[in-house]
């Protein structure tokens, strides 16, 4: 784990402690990361039961970090056959 990884995880941990106050102990982990041009993008999860994910972006030009929090509202499973047979036919692209 390099310095950018530690910084991204620390930002989420700090934000959660500030937002929730006295938080139970929790773990943050990197789900995905990629370098896009001069930027680093991270998707970070926790083991908290709040169904939130965090996108942390490091802007390599301005040397700023950005944090966005996302909540999963619904999860729907679609079979590939259903998508081809029904959804693509009903939704004209």
ABEGO torsion letter per residue (X at the ends): XBAAAAAAAAAAAAAAAAAAEBBBBBBBBBABBBBBEABBBBBBBBABAAGBBBBBBBBAAAGBBBBBBBBBABBBBBBAAAAAAAAAAABBX
